[in-house]
Amino acid sequence: MKDIRDDLAACRLCAERFAVTATQHRPRPIVWFKPGARLLIASQAPGKRVHEAGKPFWDMSGTRLRDWLGLDEATFYDRSRVAIVPMGFCFPGYDAQGSDLPPPRICAQTWREPVLDMMPDLRLTVLIGAYAMKYHLPGFRNVTEAVAGWRDHPPGVFALPHPSWRNTGWLNKNPWFAEEVLPRLRAAVSEVMNDRPPN
């Protein structure tokens, strides 16, 4: 099991790509995992605030996500327990209209499997957003269907909408998410964090 964290932190594969975005920023991979982690948060890509802070989910979406998971800030940021592995490790930048660019495919193609290979103890995977769902869920069609189909996913896998406040409308239209999915998710997270054997 090779420790590739230093190599990943030094990655500059997308330097030219990022230089021509509206933000014209440099790569800054956010490396937030350690071997031994039990909970995998498979997310999309860092936003601009995370890029500047160097800490994943260091924004209002992180506050909402921690609430969904039932985790306090200290536990959430304990890399030996929670691995945050996005589909793109760097902020992809904005397009000319100020919209988020998608995570570059080359990032997942280069790094994802070697990173996941470093963490054989993962017991629970939380997929956030369409890019992570496409990668991890066979037959993925759309976010709402994937989130609602939590009973049909492989054991230990939950799919969540992005916790961005932009998705408040989606949450209001889909009250079953808070009523059905979140209680099961929090129970599963608690089980893993407390190191109880799965049912």
Secondary structure, DSSP 8 states (H G I E B T S, - for coil): ----HHHHHT--TTHHHHHTSSS--------B--TT--EEEE-----HHHHHHTSTT-SHHHHHHHHHHT--HHHHT-TTTEEE--SSSS---B-TTS-B----HHHHHHHHHHHHHT-TT--EEEEESHHHHHHHSTT---HHHHHHTGGGS-TTEEEE----GGGHHHHHH-THIIIIIHHHHHHHHHHHHTT----
